[in-house]
């Protein structure tokens, strides 16, 4: 018996629903932006308390588990939808977005207006995710769910580096 039954059956549909976050990825315009917003919510509501020196292992452990889940569900959704890197799959944006803010916990905690850092991080992530400069586009060529997720992780890392540079530059000017 072929394994294709898994991808076309209820399990494939369930993993696809996870990878698209249901209607967020399938029914709204600009699904990647909505996925990024969901990732920002995931970070601010769930992961931010763990983004500090004392709990960084919890933060990275949860993030790693979510990345693995995203790779698996994206790969299954790609087969279920019979489409290479479908735009409706947005779990990659969701799990990548928290990476933008790694190491910035003190900046955001002590900022007079922390929402500015959230907006900057969100905008920078979307910039790097959409344009895919610096070799990020090449990462999409990796097979299956790995190619779907890793380019977003690289975009998040680039956005995070720019945020760190901005913070350093602002601190240097003071």
C-alpha positions in Angstrom: 0.0 0.0 0.0 1.3 3.4 -0.9 1.8 6.2 1.6 -0.1 8.6 -0.6 -3.3 7.7 1.3 -2.0 9.6 4.3 -1.5 12.8 2.3 -4.9 12.7 0.7 -6.9 11.5 3.7 -8.1 13.0 6.9 -4.6 13.2 8.4 -3.4 15.2 5.3 -6.4 17.6 5.7 -5.7 18.0 9.4 -2.0 18.9 8.9 -3.0 21.2 6.0 -5.4 23.0 8.3 -2.6 23.4 10.8 -0.2 24.6 8.2 -2.7 27.2 6.9 -4.1 28.1 10.3 -7.5 27.3 8.7 -9.2 30.4 7.3 -6.3 32.7 8.2 -4.2 31.2 5.3 -7.0 30.2 3.0 -9.6 32.9 3.0 -7.9 36.2 3.8 -5.9 38.4 1.5 -2.2 38.6 2.0 -2.0 35.3 4.0 1.8 35.8 4.8 1.1 39.1 6.5 -1.7 37.4 8.6 0.7 34.6 9.4 3.3 37.1 10.5 0.7 38.8 12.7 -0.2 35.5 14.3 3.5 34.9 14.9 3.8 38.3 16.6 0.8 37.4 18.8 2.5 34.0 19.5 5.6 35.8 20.6 4.0 38.6 22.6 1.3 36.4 24.3 3.2 33.2 24.8 6.9 33.2 24.2 8.0 36.7 25.3 8.2 35.8 29.0 10.7 33.1 28.2 13.0 35.3 26.0 15.5 36.2 28.7 18.8 34.9 30.0 17.2 32.7 32.7 14.7 30.9 30.5 16.3 31.0 27.0 16.5 27.2 26.9 12.7 27.0 27.3 12.2 29.7 24.6 14.5 28.0 22.1 13.1 24.5 23.0 9.6 25.6 22.3 10.6 27.4 19.2 12.5 24.4 17.9 9.5 22.1 18.6 7.3 24.6 16.7 9.8 24.8 13.8 9.8 21.0 13.5 6.0 20.9 13.6 6.0 23.6 10.9 8.4 21.7 8.6 6.3 18.5 8.9 2.9 20.1 8.5 4.2 22.2 5.6 5.6 19.2 3.8 2.3 17.3 4.3 0.2 20.3 3.2 2.4 20.7 0.0 1.6 17.1 -0.9 -2.1 17.4 0.1 -2.6 20.6 -1.9 -0.4 19.2 -4.7 1.4 22.6 -5.0 5.0 23.7 -4.4 5.3 26.1 -1.5 1.6 27.1 -1.5 0.9 30.7 -0.4 -1.9 29.6 1.9 0.7 27.7 4.1 1.5 30.3 6.7 2.8 28.3 9.7 6.3 29.2 8.5 5.7 32.9 9.2 4.1 32.1 12.5 7.1 30.1 13.8 9.7 32.4 12.3 8.3 35.7 13.7 9.4 35.1 17.3 13.0 34.6 16.2 13.1 38.3 15.2 13.1 39.4 18.8 15.6 37.0 20.3 18.0 38.9 22.5 15.9 42.0 22.6 14.0 41.2 25.7 15.6 44.0 27.8 15.2 46.5 25.0 11.5 45.8 24.8 10.9 45.5 28.5 12.6 48.9 29.2 11.5 50.8 26.1 9.1 53.7 26.7 7.1 52.6 23.7 7.8 48.9 23.1 5.1 48.7 20.4 7.6 50.6 18.1 10.0 47.6 18.3 7.2 45.2 17.5 6.2 47.3 14.5 9.8 47.6 13.3 10.4 43.8 13.8 7.1 43.0 11.9 8.0 45.4 9.0 11.5 44.2 8.7 10.4 40.6 8.8 7.9 41.2 6.0 10.5 43.1 4.0 13.0 40.2 4.2 10.3 37.5 3.7 8.8 39.1 0.6 12.0 40.3 -1.1 14.2 37.4 0.0 17.6 39.2 -0.4 21.0 38.0 0.8 20.6 34.5 -0.5 17.3 33.9 1.4 15.6 33.0 -1.9 18.0 30.1 -2.5 16.8 28.5 0.7 13.4 28.0 -0.9 14.9 25.4 -3.2 15.4 23.0 -0.3 13.0 20.1 -0.5 9.5 20.0 1.0 8.7 21.6 4.3 12.3 22.4 4.9 12.4 24.9 2.0 9.1 26.3 3.1 10.2 27.1 6.6 14.0 27.7 6.5 13.7 30.8 4.2 11.4 32.4 6.8 13.8 31.6 9.6 16.6 33.3 7.6 14.3 36.3 7.0 13.6 36.5 10.7 17.3 36.3 11.6 18.1 39.1 9.1 15.3 41.2 10.6 16.5 40.5 14.1 20.1 41.5 13.1 18.8 44.8 11.8 16.8 45.4 15.0 19.9 44.8 17.0 21.9 47.2 14.8 19.2 49.8 15.2 19.3 49.4 19.0 23.1 49.6 19.0 23.0 52.7 16.8 20.4 54.4 19.0 22.4 53.6 22.1 25.6 54.8 20.5 23.9 58.2 19.7 22.8 58.8 23.2 
